[in-house]
C-alpha cells in the first residue's frame, strides 16, 4: 500500500491544478486509511471500506459527491 500511495503522490504532482486537487483528495484518503483498507476481507472488502470512507469524508467534498452519485464520477 505504501508503494501505491507514493506513486499516487508522484502522479498528483504532474497533473493540472484542478485535476491534481481532486486526485490528491483521493490519495490522502488512501494514505490516511491504508490500515483500514488492508483489513478488507470477504465479509467487508476493501472496495466497500473505501466507499464508506468516501461517503463519510465531508458533506461538500468532491470525494463524497462521487461516492454518493454511485457512478464513479463519470
N, CA, C and O atoms as a printed pandas DataFrame, in Angstrom:
     atom_number atom_name residue_name chain_id  residue_number  x_coord  y_coord  z_coord
0              1         N          UNK        A               1    0.827   -1.187    0.000
1              2        CA          UNK        A               1    0.000    0.000    0.000
2              3         C          UNK        A               1    0.868    1.247    0.000
3              4         O          UNK        A               1    0.498    2.262   -0.590
4              5         N          UNK        A               2    2.014    1.180    0.654
5              6        CA          UNK        A               2    2.915    2.340    0.691
6              7         C          UNK        A               2    3.378    2.710   -0.709
7              8         O          UNK        A               2    3.440    3.891   -1.051
8              9         N          UNK        A               3    3.704    1.710   -1.521
9             10        CA          UNK        A               3    4.142    1.989   -2.893
10            11         C          UNK        A               3    3.022    2.660   -3.682
11            12         O          UNK        A               3    3.273    3.575   -4.467
12            13         N          UNK        A               4    1.791    2.208   -3.474
13            14        CA          UNK        A               4    0.649    2.793   -4.173
14            15         C          UNK        A               4    0.480    4.259   -3.807
15            16         O          UNK        A               4    0.283    5.095   -4.690
16            17         N          UNK        A               5    0.551    4.583   -2.533
17            18        CA          UNK        A               5    0.365    5.976   -2.138
18            19         C          UNK        A               5    1.551    6.839   -2.565
19            20         O          UNK        A               5    1.372    8.013   -2.891
20            21         N          UNK        A               6    2.752    6.277   -2.569
21            22        CA          UNK        A               6    3.917    7.020   -3.048
22            23         C          UNK        A               6    3.773    7.311   -4.534
23            24         O          UNK        A               6    4.048    8.427   -4.976
24            25         N          UNK        A               7    3.345    6.318   -5.308
25            26        CA          UNK        A               7    3.116    6.516   -6.737
26            27         C          UNK        A               7    2.006    7.543   -6.969
27            28         O          UNK        A               7    2.118    8.386   -7.859
28            29         N          UNK        A               8    0.944    7.475   -6.177
29            30        CA          UNK        A               8   -0.171    8.404   -6.328
30            31         C          UNK        A               8    0.279    9.834   -6.072
31            32         O          UNK        A               8   -0.121   10.748   -6.793
32            33         N          UNK        A               9    1.097   10.035   -5.064
33            34        CA          UNK        A               9    1.598   11.379   -4.765
34            35         C          UNK        A               9    2.440   11.905   -5.922
35            36         O          UNK        A               9    2.356   13.086   -6.258
36            37         N          UNK        A              10    3.242   11.051   -6.530
37            38        CA          UNK        A              10    4.070   11.454   -7.668
38            39         C          UNK        A              10    3.197   11.831   -8.864
39            40         O          UNK        A              10    3.489   12.801   -9.564
40            41         N          UNK        A              11    2.137   11.074   -9.101
41            42        CA          UNK        A              11    1.223   11.369  -10.208
42            43         C          UNK        A              11    0.525   12.695   -9.963
43            44         O          UNK        A              11    0.407   13.510  -10.878
44            45         N          UNK        A              12    0.063   12.923   -8.751
45            46        CA          UNK        A              12   -0.670   14.149   -8.420
46            47         C          UNK        A              12    0.147   15.391   -8.723
47            48         O          UNK        A              12   -0.398   16.415   -9.135
48            49         N          UNK        A              13    1.438   15.303   -8.521
49            50        CA          UNK        A              13    2.309   16.460   -8.760
50            51         C          UNK        A              13    2.402   16.795  -10.245
51            52         O          UNK        A              13    2.742   17.926  -10.593
52            53         N          UNK        A              14    2.108   15.843  -11.129
53            54        CA          UNK        A              14    2.230   16.058  -12.577
54            55         C          UNK        A              14    0.925   16.493  -13.231
55            56         O          UNK        A              14    0.916   16.872  -14.403
56            57         N          UNK        A              15   -0.174   16.443  -12.490
57            58        CA          UNK        A              15   -1.484   16.766  -13.058
58            59         C          UNK        A              15   -1.742   18.267  -13.068
59            60         O          UNK        A              15   -1.154   19.006  -12.278
60            61         N          UNK        A              16   -2.625   18.720  -13.965
61            62        CA          UNK        A              16   -3.046   20.126  -13.930
62            63         C          UNK        A              16   -3.671   20.437  -12.563
63            64         O          UNK        A              16   -4.142   19.534  -11.870
64            65         N          UNK        A              17   -3.672   21.699  -12.188
65            66        CA          UNK        A              17   -4.073   22.106  -10.835
66            67         C          UNK        A              17   -5.419   21.532  -10.393
67            68         O          UNK        A              17   -5.489   20.919   -9.328
68            69         N          UNK        A              18   -6.483   21.707  -11.168
69            70        CA          UNK        A              18   -7.799   21.249  -10.723
70            71         C          UNK        A              18   -7.885   19.726  -10.669
71            72         O          UNK        A              18   -8.470   19.179   -9.734
72            73         N          UNK        A              19   -7.323   19.041  -11.642
73            74        CA          UNK        A              19   -7.321   17.572  -11.611
74            75         C          UNK        A              19   -6.428   17.073  -10.480
75            76         O          UNK        A              19   -6.755   16.091   -9.813
76            77         N          UNK        A              20   -5.323   17.738  -10.269
77            78        CA          UNK        A              20   -4.417   17.359   -9.192
78            79         C          UNK        A              20   -5.050   17.496   -7.830
79            80         O          UNK        A              20   -4.817   16.666   -6.952
80            81         N          UNK        A              21   -5.848   18.530   -7.639
81            82        CA          UNK        A              21   -6.524   18.753   -6.355
82            83         C          UNK        A              21   -7.462   17.592   -6.032
83            84         O          UNK        A              21   -7.446   17.070   -4.917
84            85         N          UNK        A              22   -8.266   17.193   -6.988
85            86        CA          UNK        A              22   -9.191   16.083   -6.792
86            87         C          UNK        A              22   -8.434   14.779   -6.555
87            88         O          UNK        A              22   -8.771   13.998   -5.666
88            89         N          UNK        A              23   -7.412   14.565   -7.365
89            90        CA          UNK        A              23   -6.614   13.355   -7.230
90            91         C          UNK        A              23   -5.958   13.294   -5.856
91            92         O          UNK        A              23   -5.904   12.229   -5.241
92            93         N          UNK        A              24   -5.455   14.442   -5.366
93            94        CA          UNK        A              24   -4.801   14.481   -4.046
94            95         C          UNK        A              24   -5.774   14.154   -2.924
95            96         O          UNK        A              24   -5.377   13.570   -1.916
96            97         N          UNK        A              25   -7.035   14.518   -3.082
97            98        CA          UNK        A              25   -8.031   14.146   -2.066
98            99         C          UNK        A              25   -8.141   12.628   -1.963
99           100         O          UNK        A              25   -8.137   12.064   -0.869
100          101         N          UNK        A              26   -8.240   11.972   -3.131
101          102        CA          UNK        A              26   -8.325   10.511   -3.129
102          103         C          UNK        A              26   -7.038    9.888   -2.594
103          104         O          UNK        A              26   -7.081    8.910   -1.848
104          105         N          UNK        A              27   -5.907   10.448   -2.972
105          106        CA          UNK        A              27   -4.619    9.932   -2.495
106          107         C          UNK        A              27   -4.525   10.056   -0.979
107          108         O          UNK        A              27   -4.012    9.158   -0.311
108          109         N          UNK        A              28   -5.016   11.162   -0.438
109          110        CA          UNK        A              28   -4.977   11.361    1.016
110          111         C          UNK        A              28   -5.843   10.330    1.730
111          112         O          UNK        A              28   -5.456    9.810    2.777
112          113         N          UNK        A              29   -7.002   10.036    1.175
113          114        CA          UNK        A              29   -7.866    9.013    1.787
114          115         C          UNK        A              29   -7.166    7.666    1.785
115          116         O          UNK        A              29   -7.179    6.953    2.789
116          117         N          UNK        A              30   -6.549    7.312    0.652
117          118        CA          UNK        A              30   -5.813    6.042    0.591
118          119         C          UNK        A              30   -4.685    6.001    1.612
119          120         O          UNK        A              30   -4.513    5.012    2.324
120          121         N          UNK        A              31   -3.926    7.078    1.674
121          122        CA          UNK        A              31   -2.776    7.128    2.586
122          123         C          UNK        A              31   -3.214    7.097    4.050
123          124         O          UNK        A              31   -2.670    6.336    4.850
124          125         N          UNK        A              32   -4.190    7.919    4.389
125          126        CA          UNK        A              32   -4.616    8.048    5.780
126          127         C          UNK        A              32   -5.364    6.821    6.301
127          128         O          UNK        A              32   -5.381    6.556    7.503
128          129         N          UNK        A              33   -5.979    6.079    5.385
129          130        CA          UNK        A              33   -6.796    4.948    5.813
130          131         C          UNK        A              33   -6.290    3.609    5.286
131          132         O          UNK        A              33   -7.034    2.628    5.259
132          133         N          UNK        A              34   -5.035    3.569    4.871
133          134        CA          UNK        A              34   -4.462    2.331    4.343
134          135         C          UNK        A              34   -4.609    1.185    5.332
135          136         O          UNK        A              34   -4.875    0.051    4.934
136          137         N          UNK        A              35   -4.438    1.471    6.612
137          138        CA          UNK        A              35   -4.535    0.424    7.628
138          139         C          UNK        A              35   -5.927   -0.213    7.652
139          140         O          UNK        A              35   -6.055   -1.403    7.940
140          141         N          UNK        A              36   -6.954    0.558    7.357
141          142        CA          UNK        A              36   -8.315    0.008    7.295
142          143         C          UNK        A              36   -8.540   -0.765    6.000
143          144         O          UNK        A              36   -9.136   -1.841    6.006
144          145         N          UNK        A              37   -8.062   -0.214    4.898
145          146        CA          UNK        A              37   -8.239   -0.862    3.605
146          147         C          UNK        A              37   -7.542   -2.219    3.550
147          148         O          UNK        A              37   -8.033   -3.155    2.919
148          149         N          UNK        A              38   -6.399   -2.314    4.212
149          150        CA          UNK        A              38   -5.662   -3.576    4.240
150          151         C          UNK        A              38   -6.374   -4.649    5.053
151          152         O          UNK        A              38   -6.054   -5.831    4.924
152          153         N          UNK        A              39   -7.317   -4.267    5.873
153          154        CA          UNK        A              39   -8.077   -5.229    6.685
154          155         C          UNK        A              39   -9.273   -5.815    5.941
155          156         O          UNK        A              39   -9.991   -6.654    6.485
156          157         N          UNK        A              40   -9.489   -5.382    4.713
157          158        CA          UNK        A              40  -10.608   -5.895    3.944
158          159         C          UNK        A              40  -10.578   -7.405    3.845
159          160         O          UNK        A              40   -9.513   -8.014    3.742
160          161         N          UNK        A              41  -11.761   -8.003    3.877
161          162        CA          UNK        A              41  -11.884   -9.454    3.741
162          163         C          UNK        A              41  -13.146   -9.770    2.942
163          164         O          UNK        A              41  -13.773   -8.865    2.391
164          165         N          UNK        A              42  -13.518  -11.030    2.878
165          166        CA          UNK        A              42  -14.680  -11.440    2.081
166          167         C          UNK        A              42  -15.975  -10.822    2.613
167          168         O          UNK        A              42  -16.887  -10.523    1.842
168          169         N          UNK        A              43  -16.051  -10.635    3.911
169          170        CA          UNK        A              43  -17.269  -10.084    4.514
170          171         C          UNK        A              43  -17.361   -8.563    4.336
171          172         O          UNK        A              43  -18.452   -8.029    4.138
172          173         N          UNK        A              44  -16.240   -7.876    4.405
173          174        CA          UNK        A              44  -16.191   -6.417    4.276
174          175         C          UNK        A              44  -14.970   -6.068    3.426
175          176         O          UNK        A              44  -13.928   -5.688    3.960
176          177         N          UNK        A              45  -15.099   -6.198    2.088
177          178        CA          UNK        A              45  -13.956   -5.998    1.185
178          179         C          UNK        A              45  -13.477   -4.548    1.150
179          180         O          UNK        A              45  -14.206   -3.625    1.516
180          181         N          UNK        A              46  -12.245   -4.373    0.705
181          182        CA          UNK        A              46  -11.613   -3.056    0.682
182          183         C          UNK        A              46  -12.410   -2.045   -0.139
183          184         O          UNK        A              46  -12.448   -0.868    0.218
184          185         N          UNK        A              47  -13.047   -2.474   -1.229
185          186        CA          UNK        A              47  -13.809   -1.521   -2.030
186          187         C          UNK        A              47  -15.005   -0.972   -1.257
187          188         O          UNK        A              47  -15.366    0.191   -1.432
188          189         N          UNK        A              48  -15.625   -1.792   -0.402
189          190        CA          UNK        A              48  -16.726   -1.301    0.417
190          191         C          UNK        A              48  -16.220   -0.373    1.515
191          192         O          UNK        A              48  -16.876    0.611    1.857
192          193         N          UNK        A              49  -15.063   -0.687    2.061
193          194        CA          UNK        A              49  -14.451    0.179    3.074
194          195         C          UNK        A              49  -14.147    1.541    2.451
195          196         O          UNK        A              49  -14.434    2.578    3.050
196          197         N          UNK        A              50  -13.566    1.538    1.250
197          198        CA          UNK        A              50  -13.237    2.783    0.564
198          199         C          UNK        A              50  -14.495    3.600    0.274
199          200         O          UNK        A              50  -14.498    4.818    0.455
200          201         N          UNK        A              51  -15.551    2.946   -0.170
201          202        CA          UNK        A              51  -16.807    3.641   -0.427
202          203         C          UNK        A              51  -17.336    4.277    0.853
203          204         O          UNK        A              51  -17.761    5.432    0.835
204          205         N          UNK        A              52  -17.319    3.550    1.949
205          206        CA          UNK        A              52  -17.780    4.088    3.230
206          207         C          UNK        A              52  -16.941    5.297    3.646
207          208         O          UNK        A              52  -17.489    6.312    4.076
208          209         N          UNK        A              53  -15.632    5.195    3.521
209          210        CA          UNK        A              53  -14.756    6.313    3.867
210          211         C          UNK        A              53  -15.043    7.530    2.986
211          212         O          UNK        A              53  -15.046    8.663    3.467
212          213         N          UNK        A              54  -15.283    7.292    1.709
213          214        CA          UNK        A              54  -15.565    8.382    0.773
214          215         C          UNK        A              54  -16.878    9.073    1.116
215          216         O          UNK        A              54  -16.955   10.302    1.097
216          217         N          UNK        A              55  -17.905    8.299    1.425
217          218        CA          UNK        A              55  -19.206    8.868    1.777
218          219         C          UNK        A              55  -19.099    9.721    3.035
219          220         O          UNK        A              55  -19.762   10.752    3.151
220          221         N          UNK        A              56  -18.277    9.295    3.960
221          222        CA          UNK        A              56  -18.136    9.996    5.240
222          223         C          UNK        A              56  -17.086   11.106    5.207
223          224         O          UNK        A              56  -16.871   11.768    6.222
224          225         N          UNK        A              57  -16.434   11.324    4.077
225          226        CA          UNK        A              57  -15.324   12.282    4.005
226          227         C          UNK        A              57  -15.741   13.682    4.456
227          228         O          UNK        A              57  -15.146   14.214    5.394
228          229         N          UNK        A              58  -16.724   14.284    3.833
229          230        CA          UNK        A              58  -17.241   15.607    4.202
230          231         C          UNK        A              58  -18.442   15.904    3.313
231          232         O          UNK        A              58  -18.503   15.446    2.172
232          233         N          UNK        A              59  -19.390   16.664    3.832
233          234        CA          UNK        A              59  -20.612   16.942    3.078
234          235         C          UNK        A              59  -20.353   17.578    1.715
235          236         O          UNK        A              59  -21.006   17.217    0.736
236          237         N          UNK        A              60  -19.424   18.507    1.638
237          238        CA          UNK        A              60  -19.182   19.216    0.385
238          239         C          UNK        A              60  -17.938   18.730   -0.347
239          240         O          UNK        A              60  -17.461   19.389   -1.271
240          241         N          UNK        A              61  -17.418   17.593    0.059
241          242        CA          UNK        A              61  -16.214   17.045   -0.558
242          243         C          UNK        A              61  -16.520   16.457   -1.926
243          244         O          UNK        A              61  -17.529   15.770   -2.087
244          245         N          UNK        A              62  -15.664   16.713   -2.921
245          246        CA          UNK        A              62  -15.850   16.079   -4.227
246          247         C          UNK        A              62  -15.788   14.554   -4.122
247          248         O          UNK        A              62  -16.443   13.849   -4.891
248          249         N          UNK        A              63  -15.012   14.055   -3.184
249          250        CA          UNK        A              63  -14.915   12.607   -2.963
250          251         C          UNK        A              63  -16.270   12.055   -2.521
251          252         O          UNK        A              63  -16.722   11.029   -3.029
252          253         N          UNK        A              64  -16.909   12.730   -1.583
253          254        CA          UNK        A              64  -18.225   12.302   -1.098
254          255         C          UNK        A              64  -19.265   12.395   -2.198
255          256         O          UNK        A              64  -20.105   11.505   -2.335
256          257         N          UNK        A              65  -19.220   13.461   -2.983
257          258        CA          UNK        A              65  -20.188   13.622   -4.062
258          259         C          UNK        A              65  -20.094   12.490   -5.074
259          260         O          UNK        A              65  -21.120   11.988   -5.533
260          261         N          UNK        A              66  -18.877   12.079   -5.430
261          262        CA          UNK        A              66  -18.705   10.976   -6.367
262          263         C          UNK        A              66  -19.218    9.679   -5.750
263          264         O          UNK        A              66  -19.899    8.900   -6.417
264          265         N          UNK        A              67  -18.896    9.446   -4.485
265          266        CA          UNK        A              67  -19.332    8.221   -3.814
266          267         C          UNK        A              67  -20.853    8.156   -3.734
267          268         O          UNK        A              67  -21.443    7.100   -3.961
268          269         N          UNK        A              68  -21.482    9.265   -3.416
269          270        CA          UNK        A              68  -22.934    9.284   -3.299
270          271         C          UNK        A              68  -23.621    9.153   -4.655
271          272         O          UNK        A              68  -24.725    8.617   -4.745
272          273         N          UNK        A              69  -22.969    9.640   -5.706
273          274        CA          UNK        A              69  -23.542    9.542   -7.047
274          275         C          UNK        A              69  -23.558    8.092   -7.525
275          276         O          UNK        A              69  -24.425    7.686   -8.298
276          277         N          UNK        A              70  -22.576    7.319   -7.046
277          278        CA          UNK        A              70  -22.538    5.896   -7.378
278          279         C          UNK        A              70  -22.197    5.586   -8.813
279          280         O          UNK        A              70  -22.414    4.462   -9.266
280          281         N          UNK        A              71  -21.674    6.539   -9.532
281          282        CA          UNK        A              71  -21.358    6.305  -10.937
282          283         C          UNK        A              71  -19.880    6.415  -11.239
283          284         O          UNK        A              71  -19.488    6.468  -12.405
284          285         N          UNK        A              72  -19.053    6.450  -10.207
285          286        CA          UNK        A              72  -17.618    6.562  -10.411
286          287         C          UNK        A              72  -17.166    7.915  -10.909
287          288         O          UNK        A              72  -16.028    8.076  -11.348
288          289         N          UNK        A              73  -18.070    8.902  -10.840
289          290        CA          UNK        A              73  -17.705   10.249  -11.257
290          291         C          UNK        A              73  -17.777   10.469  -12.741
291          292         O          UNK        A              73  -17.291   11.480  -13.247
292          293         N          UNK        A              74  -18.377    9.536  -13.447
293          294        CA          UNK        A              74  -18.451    9.620  -14.906
294          295         C          UNK        A              74  -19.697   10.358  -15.322
295          296         O          UNK        A              74  -19.940   10.533  -16.516
